[in-house]
Amino acid sequence: IRRPPRSTLSSSSAASDVYKRQLYNSQYQYFGKNRDKAYQVLSVGEKPRDTKINSVQSAAMTMVANTLLNHNETYTKR
């Protein structure tokens, strides 16, 4: 995954939206070709995977959320 400039993820700019959409699309394509990997991502946790939810979309969005939450500017400074 390519890392965008810091200001790209921290703002709600058009560049940020484009990056997030590109990340989602690339992850969607990857998990579409590798459904077993999507199932692995969604199998983490205490509860079983909800089979009613599209696993490819959910795994792709999980990776977008993971990227945003693990970004340096997401952490709280104390």
Disulfide bonds with the S-S distance in Angstrom:
none
